[in-house]
Amino acid sequence: MDACGADDVLSGLPWLPVSISGCRLLGKSWFGETAYRVLLTDMQGVWEEKMAAADIQRRAQELNRRLRASVTAFFSHLREVAQPCLSGGGGRAQVSLTRQEDGAVSMRLKSELAGLPFYWEFHCSPAPGALVCAQLARPLLVMSRLLQRQVEQLAALLARKDEEIQDYRENGATLSRERLQTAAFQEDAFRNDFMAENLPLLWSELSDAQGFNPDLQKLYTAAIACRAAPKRKLSEEDQHVATEPAANSSPDVVSADSDPAEDGNQDQRSPVEISGPATQQPVPSEHAQRPSSKPKKKKVGLFR
């Protein structure tokens, strides 16, 4: 895999909490057949190292003069013992971290290969600004905006729910269980109280680079995957249908089992699956469209 391919693979990986020598970091790592790429950050700096086969062979011989093996054998063992350490899963190797005076970071790894000690050192230099923006800044801004929109939609939904509940009450409905009584949602008050309570805690958590929990890791991966996927362009007919849908027609849907080649407008890459409520509504049957001869009583759920 070339450098561009390695960058694409690394971009799609989430940041994982890593603890080395008592230092709490976030890390990304990719190991190919005879090459690797490592990214580390403590939220104060970002470091990287990328190594190809020739460089790996040279460093392995410098650090392990008693061992004689091909680069494939060296690298296979290195991948086996280093990947768990750089993925937050621990591992059987001993790893120590040292900060250099020039701003670089080095990690020394010790394990055993064929009954002999095996040593390796990762020499991570400060990452360029473009890499930091691509791997951290831009994805985090997209995630932040996405979560903000989610909050806005949830606040609007709560406001509509309050109107619905008020309508029930005005029509004589009462709660069957008083403990379910809630006050009307006040967005500004809720936002102010939430920020005052949570911001100090979040700053404390992020100071040790451990704020990337599994939910944020999934959100980061989804944001990167969405950026990498080509944007589907609507034809004039698609745009007409999207803006003025026919009353008795339903949008075309390609099932997960269908062949993408059968639809010329279908993206050839796998779509991103996003959990959420489905937007497609089933076409009502002829029987369902017939007006009922008798009015039905409205169900009020928790109300009576």
N, C-alpha and C positions, 0 to 999 in steps of 0.2 A: 504493500500500500504506500502511495506517495505521500508527500507532506500535506497536500490539500485534503486527501482522503482521511488522513489521521486527524486533521483539524476538524473536519465534519463529524467524525465519530466522537471526538472529545467534546465537541459542543453539545451533542445530544445527551451527554452523561450529566447527572445531577451532582451538585456539590455534596460531599459526605463528611460528617464530623470525624476527625482523626485526632488522636491524642498520642503524642510522642514526647518522651522525656518530660512529662508534666506540662507540655505546651499544647493547648487546645487549638486545633486548626480546622479549616475546611479544605478538602482535597479532591482532586480529579486525577485519575490515572488511566492510561490506555497502554496495553501491552499487545503487540502484534507477534509475528513469528520471530523476528530478530531485531525489533525496534521497540521503543517505548516513549511515552510522553507523560510528564508529571506536572501538575499545577498545585500549588499550595497557597493559602492565604490565612493570615491571622486577623483580618479586617483592618490591619494597619499597613500591610504590604502584600504584594502578590509575587510569587516566584515560580519559575518554570525550568524544566530541563527536558530536552529531546535528544535521544541517542539512536544512532543507526548501527548496523552490524559491525562495521569496521571499528567504530569508537568503542563499542561494547567489548569486542575482542581485545583491544589494546588495554582498556582499563582492567578487565578481568585478569590479564596476565601480569599487569603491574601489581595488583593487590593480592594475587594468588600464584606466586611463583612456583609452588610445589605441584600445582595442578596442571595437567596437560589434557586439554579437551577442546573440541570444536566450539565455535561460538553458539551453535545450536544447543549443545549440551549445557554450556554455561547459562544461556538465556532461559532455557526451559526450567532450570532450577531457580534462577532469579525470579522468574514470573511466579512460580509456585509459592515462594516464601515472601515475596514483596507485595503482591497484590492484596492479600488479607490485611497487611499492616496499613496500606494506603487506602483501604476501603472501610476502615473503622472496625474491622473484625478481629483485630489482634493478630494471632499467628504464632508459630513456634520460633520465629527468628527474633534476635535481640536487635532493637533499633534505638539509636540515640540521635539527637538533633543538636546542631551547633550553629550559632549565628556568627557569621564572619564580619570582620571589620569593614569590608567593602560593601556591606549590605546584603551579601549573598547568604544562603542557607545551605548547610550540608547535612545529610543524613547518612549515618554509618550503620550498615546492616551486617550482622554476623550470624551464620548458620553453619550447617555441616553438609558436605557433599562427598560421597564415596568414602566416608569415614574420616575425612580431613576437614579442617576449618575452612569455611568459604566466607570471604569478605566482599562487600560491595559498598560503594559510596555514591550517593546521589548529590550532584553539585547543582543546586538550583540558584539561578541568577535572577535579579529583579526583572519582572515581565514588562514589556513595552506597554504604553498607554492604550494602543489599539487593541491589544489582546485583553486587557482589563475591561475595556468597554464592551468588547464582543462577548466575553465570558461572564461578566458580572453586571456592569452598569446597565446596558440596554435590556437584558432579560429581566432584571429586577424592576426597572421602570415599567416594562410591559406588565409584569405581575402586579405591581402596585396599582396601575390604572385599571386592570381587570378586576381586582378586588374592590376598588372604589366603585366601579359600575355595579358590581354585585350588591354592594351595600345600598347604593341608590335605589336599585330595583326592589330590594327587600324592604326598604323604608316605605316605598310607594305601595307595596303589597300590604304592609301592616296598616297603612292609612286606609286602604280600601276595606280591609278586614274590620277596622274599627267602625267604618260607616255601615258595614253589613250588620255588625252586632247592635249598633244603635238603632237600626231599622227594626231588628227583631224586638228590641225592648219597647220601642214606640208602638209596636203592634201587640204588646201584652205578653211577650215571652219572658220567662224568668229562668235563672240557672237552677239546675237540679242539685248542684253541689256548690256551696258558697266558696269553697277553697279555690275554685277555678276562676274566681272573679279577678280581673286584671284592670289596671288603669289604662286610659287611652295613651297611645304611643306618642311621645313628644320628641321629635327627631333631634332638635337642637340640644335639649337637656340631656338626652341619652348620649349624644356625641361628646359633649363637654365632660360628663361624668366618666365615660369610657376612656377618653384620652388621659384625664387626670389620674385615673387608677392604673392604667396599663403602660403608658409611655415610660415612666421610670423603670418599671420592671423589664420592659423590652430592651432599653438601653443597657441595662445590667447584663442581660442574657447575651446580647450581641457583642459585648465587649470581649467575650472569650470565644467568639466565632462558633457558638453552638446553637444559633437560632434557626438553622436550616433543618427543621423537623421533616418527617416523612411526607406530610401533606405539602409542604413547600417544595420538596424535592420533586414530587409528581407535577406540581404546577409549573415549576421551572422546566421540566422535560417537555410538558405540553406546549409551553410558550416557544421553546426552541424548535420543536417539531413543526409547529404552525408556521413559523418564519421560514423554515427550510422547504416546506411544501409549496409547489407552484400555485399561484392564484388562478382559480377557475374563472374564465371570462364568459360572461353571459352573451348569447347571441341575441339579435333583435327580437326574435320570437320569445326567448326566455325572459327578456326584460319586459315584454308586453304582458306575459303571463304573470310575472312577479308583481307587476303594478296593477293589472286589471284581471284578476283570476275569473274564469268562467264560473257561473253559479252551479252548474251541474258537472263540473270536472274536478279531478283531483290531481295534484302534482305528480310527475313521474318519479318513481322511486326505484333505485337499483338495489337489489338485495345483496347481502354479504356473500351469497353463494353464486351470484351471477358472474358472467365473464365480462371484464371491463371492455374487451374489444368489441362487444356487441353494441355499445353505446358510444358514439363518436365524441360526445361531450363529456364523458366520464373521465376523471383524472386517472392516469395510469398508475399512480402511486397509491399506497394504502392511505385511506383517509384517517384523520385524527378523531378518535372516539371521545366525545365529551359527554360526561354524565350530566343529565339534566332532563327536564320534562320534554316529551316529544311534542313537536310542533305540528305534525301532520294529524289532521282530523279525519276520521272515517266518514265515507259518504253515507248519509242516512238512507236507510232502506225505504221502500215505497210504503211499507206498513207503518214505519215510524213517522213518516211525514203526514199521515192522516190525522186530522184533529180528533182529540178524544171527545166522546159524546158526553162524558161526565167530568166535571172539574175535579182535579186531584188536590188533596190537602198538601200544603207545603210542609216539608220535614225541616225541623229546626235543630237537629243534632243534639247538642247538649242542653238545648232549651226545651221547655214544655209549656 
